[in-house]
Amino acid sequence: MAGNKRKIQEINAGSMADIAFLLLIFFLVATTMSNDKGIMRTLPPMPPEDQKLEDQKVKQRNLMLVFVNSRGDVMASNGADQQGQNFNIRDKADAQRLTEKVQEFVLNLSNAENLPEKKEVDLEMPDGSKTKYRESLGVVSLQTTRDTDYETYILVQDALTRAFSEVRNIASMSLFAGRQFADLNNDEKKVVIDAVPLKISEAEPRQKGQK
């Protein structure tokens, strides 16, 4: 009986490890990684440590409110336009309308009394000379709810940023003889950015149902 027993062959652990490694490599190569979404933005420099931080009061005419609710609906209104306008930010045409509304608000080409004031500032040009520019005092305040989804938030931020980019392009052509912002060198771009700072503030998110 003993002679009929067969010896069980040992499993080659090395081969199993090789197979597992090859499967891991295949998984890494074949799997599509999702792209992260975010906002590329240069933050303003930190104020000096000895500088007193005081709350700045913004006049009603200088403030545009952009509110995004939990359903993704967007409403924009400036101080004098209490009813505001509604936008479907996922619709490209509506998103462009929001961009144009913000652009019109910041520029205030007609010097309307219900749109932002302007103050004259001295800009230092790359060659060391000074030039005067009328900077808009308009501020866009973005408010969301805690249930606002991230994709909608990104779409709204993109529409607002595009508006300021368009205003900077207009300022660029005025300050640098018709040259667009994208065609300027870094020193020239700094002048335009100083003339048109990105004034987008974010309020504390509302709780659902909060007024």
KAJOBEL-V851796 format. One record per backbone hydrogen bond with DSSP energy under -0.5 kcal/mol. CO is the residue of the C=O (numbers start at 1). NH is the residue of the N-H. Records with the same first field share a line. If there is no record, write none. Layout:
# KAJOBEL-V851796
CO = NH, NH
This chain:
# KAJOBEL-V851796
1 = 4, 5
2 = 5
11 = 13
12 = 16
13 = 17
14 = 18
15 = 19
16 = 20
17 = 21
18 = 22
19 = 23
20 = 24
21 = 25
22 = 26
23 = 27
24 = 28
25 = 29
26 = 30
27 = 31
31 = 33
38 = 40
39 = 41
41 = 43
48 = 51
52 = 54
55 = 57
59 = 62
60 = 63, 79
62 = 139
63 = 79
64 = 141
65 = 67, 77
66 = 143
67 = 75
68 = 145
69 = 72
73 = 69
74 = 87
75 = 67
76 = 85
77 = 65
78 = 81
80 = 82
85 = 76
87 = 74, 89
88 = 91
90 = 92
91 = 95
92 = 96
93 = 97
94 = 98
95 = 99
96 = 100
97 = 101
98 = 102
99 = 103
100 = 104
101 = 105
102 = 106
103 = 107
104 = 108
105 = 116
108 = 111
112 = 115
114 = 80
117 = 137
119 = 135
121 = 123, 133
123 = 125, 131
125 = 128
129 = 125
131 = 123
133 = 121, 135
135 = 119
139 = 64, 141
140 = 142, 201
141 = 66
142 = 203
143 = 68
144 = 206
145 = 148
149 = 153
150 = 154
151 = 155
152 = 156
153 = 157
154 = 158
155 = 159
156 = 160
157 = 161
158 = 162
159 = 163
160 = 164
161 = 165
162 = 166
163 = 167
164 = 168
165 = 169
166 = 170
167 = 171
168 = 172
169 = 173
170 = 174
171 = 175
172 = 176
173 = 178
176 = 179
180 = 183
181 = 184
185 = 189
186 = 190
187 = 191
188 = 192
189 = 193
190 = 194
191 = 195
192 = 196
197 = 199
198 = 200
199 = 140, 201
201 = 142
206 = 146
207 = 210
